[in-house]
Amino acid sequence: MKKTTTLTKLPAIFSAGLLAMPAAHAVDVDVSGFIRQEMAYSISDDQNPMNRGTAAVSGTVPNTTGGADFIKKDFDYDNDWNMMATRAEVNFTIGISENVKAFVKVRGFYSADVFNDVSVENGAKDVNQFRVDQHGKCASIFEVCDDDFMIDLPSAYIDYSEGDLWVRFGVQQIAWGEAIFFRVMDVPNGLDLRRHTFLDLASEEYADERISSPAIRVSYNLNSNWEVETFAQMFQPSVLPQSGTAYSIINSPFRVRNDIGFDKVDDKINVGVRLVGQLGDLGLQFMATARHNPDPIFKWGPGGQTALDPAFAALGTFSDQPFRSTGSPGAVGALNSGTYGGLDWMTSAHLMGVNGVEAINVLGQEFALIGNFLTASGYSGPDYVNSVAEGSLALDGFFTQLGDLEADIIPIYAAENVFGFGANYIFYSEPDTWLDQLVVRFEMTYTPDKKFSNNMSRNFIEEDEWVTGLVLEKYRRFSDAFPATFLVFQWMHKSESDLSGRHLSNLGGSPTKAPSGGEESGGWDAVSFAIQQPLPGLIWRLDMNVLYDLNGSYLIQPGVRYKPNRSWTIEGFASFLDSKDNAGALQPLAWADEVSLRLTYQF
Amino acid sequence: MGAGVLTSLWPLIGETADITKAYPEELLSIEAFTQGKLKDGDIIDASNVEIVKDLIDPIAYLQVSQQGRRIKLVPTTTDATQLFPHDYLKATLANQGKAALDQDGNVVVKGSTNQWIGGTPFVDPQNGLEAFANITLSWGRHDTSIYAVDDYDIGPSGNIEYQYQIAWCEKNFSTLVSNPSGPYLEGFNGKLRHQSIWFTAPDDTRGTSFLNIWKYDQREFPDLFGYLPAFKRVRRFPTNQRFEPLVPGITFFLSDAWAAGDPMLTWGKHKIVGRGPFLGCQSGMWHGDKENWSKEHLVHGGKKGNTFYEANFQLCPEVIVVEAEPTGFPRAPVSKKRIWLDARNMVPIAYVTYDRNGDIWRSYEMGFSQMKQGNKANLDANGNPEWAWSYIHSHDIQGDRFTRFNLAEKIKGGIRTQFDSENAYEKYLTVQAIRKLGS
């Protein structure tokens, strides 16, 4: 088993902070933590269509050129468990002096071998859940990982405070804004979705997912009402669920070249400043960040399969274009692990929010060999194909010659500036009315010239994006016997993209129809509603969370939490997802109906 | 009607601090009061509690008579200096007679609109609102207090089901008594106090923090900000849910703090319903000789022998019994609270609440003590023994859940009990501070 250790920078960070420690001061260390078993059992007949073992299209795939149909092996894996994991977290709270404190959280996560997919790499039934080619072979800078486990440091920082000044130096999460789950002003950090995507308890928001990195964060109280805060943080990308894992959202034949994409920005620093304060009863926030967006946009990368260069020399250099034939030397994936046929292509592309027709045109425009191939096949550029039928025919010609194909895509982390404004206000009205003590929060961000994936083109879509969020919160007692019910309604609007940042113009395609761009008009909207009802003593708590995307997808998550004593906590929740079509923001996980159980022992 | 039976209490306190002449012997000695049936040093238990049934609140009576609680009788404190922090008593004496309620019901300096200038505003309260003002304006009788609290929560089984370590900090911006530049802190006009509560253990609650910003106008609800570790950020919360436990298993509500956890004018129908002697804890409960000021050696009673502290109760010669109703909280599960205020120092030595059916629901018993034990003492900046609450018994008799707090010297997170520390505001009482306390 190969392990990669990237902890070498930690001592340097801490030794710098410890210089501030008075020699005679006794260091006070508290250790706490928990161990938890986490499991998620599928309650749906559906399987993840992005994985090769349960691919959206398999079996006999029609060849529209009139040649022999394509035979894409149907593995028909049936996974009952989406997750079976053991998590341990150990926290060290270190009092160094009156003004200097440190905190270190070590997180270990082991994923048992309950989920099978066809390994793209070797065809075996195993999956890599955690290795990511960013920092060495792991995602974050202080992480040890392998296929089935990761150990990292979500927090490892030193706090220094003196009067109105507070400085936090080290590995940390930074969360801004007040909207929950809908990330409007919460722009400093990306998300690590390798463990349970965002299908953990919705009421926990992104506590486990928000990915940390080394930073210096400085806050200063200007007076009793206003605070200014700024940060400079090492760029750390979001981490998508790995290909072939339970919650993968990237089609398995794609190899994401993190090594190329991240290397271009691994030395970048994201910076931000915000002003937070009260103006009478009105709470206000203003923020600006200059960052590389941690959420990647993708473009095609050269496949590098030189073995086929001679055979295609008449059309150009084969290895310069993105595809590799799995049946020829130089393929990364196992034989028959690729996309096979126009129907497969269109189905998978439209599931992912890529316009399968335009992606062909992009290939023709940006890669000489493919352009030449299309021209030789009778298509004229720059818009070589204009429909799913045309595109499928062209593709089927390609697949006929090459067999099933895999490809490289490169994540790009575009530079952008985000400006934001937020406000909150608590209404006071006649006691016992719905308006009394109703909390209203509003947030808005503006990102000029934001870049979006453009069907894998190197020429990204570039548009100004506005994101707004409105939150209404209310505590209300419905009976004397039960504590107050917590009710939250949220609305989010994004002008150009959906929840996960996919440009709206590329959503809504189907196996037989390309996206029309119609999803773009009016932007993207979603509402969420959450109810939290503790029972007397707070020993039991009932949760209900609903997210409804106005494009037609939803997540419903009822849950229950039982905390019988100090040491043990049991949580059960179910996630029901669906989407009426590929326009839905939750379509990539629409298959993932599941029941989750978490059993925690804390010490 | 004023405090004192034989003569007015407060002139005596002002002259010699000795209250003896204000009350007859039978109100200063439990032996005299019970005609020899009980004496100092005796233990009240199920066998003799009937003798003092009318001198303890109904839930304390239930605890002793049915749940194995024991209470130790100790002499009545007659030296008033042992019943206050030094500076607070000094301010109370200096400002006697200067307080008035304005037309809204807020306390002002008589003949002006100025906020109160420190100490107990109404040493002889003439109505329920004045009595509540005495416990609301300055909770801990210090300008700044930081309490390190060991919490034990006992369930219906009698087992300790939950344990928390809780830090509590309160800082007044007006009614100051130890501030060299006067009773108000510059830059905080219109504010009464900032108060925060945060949990340092166990792991799943560590970092949970709440900041209350109280306005001086007692008609207004405090602003409430909270840091929940799951959210990694400070959010503003509505503040009218003050009758809920903050964490599982605990029976403490924000509304309970000092028996005056809500702005006093958000309650109504304040009234004095009685006066007379009562038993309460006013001395000898600071255990500076024990590691971390522990009271574990005093734990007893309940189904498993680990519910109550054996508290020192003394005959308090005069209490003022006051009641109020939560008129500003129409959906509160409480219909009424009743508080027994010791006339000597106006602290709530007993406090019970009633549910919406009028049935008794919970008690919140605070034990107070000068922080002096033999030759050990916790001293203020001027060398005077400190004074504070020492333990709390909070009992939900309907849910059969019991919470006890011990005021500890320190808890996890490096929090130490201390008073009038200079930098408490920046460290614990701002939005920035509670974000920093989270992790």
Interface residues (C-beta under 8 A of the other chain):
Chain A: D28 D30 S32 G33 F34 E89 N91 T93 G95 K101 F103 K105 S155 D159 S161 G163 D164 W166 R168 Q173 I174 A175 W176 G177 E178 I180 S203 E204 E205 A207 R210 S219 N221 N223 S224 E227 E229 V276 Q278 G283 N424 I426 Y428 P431 D432 D436 Q437 L438 V439 R441 E473 K474 Y475 R476 R477 D480 A481 P483 A484 P534 P536 G537 L538 I539 K563 P564 N565 R566 T569 T600 Q602 F603
Chain B: G155 N159 E161 Y162 Q163 G187 F188 K191 T200 A201 P202 D203 D204 R206 F221 D223 P229 A230 F231 K232 R233 R235 R236 F237 P238 T239 N240 Q241 E244 P245 V247 P248 G249 I250 G328 F329 P330 R331 A332 P333 D355 R356 G399 R401 K412 G413 G414 N423 E426 K427 T430 V431 Q432 A433 R435 K436 S439
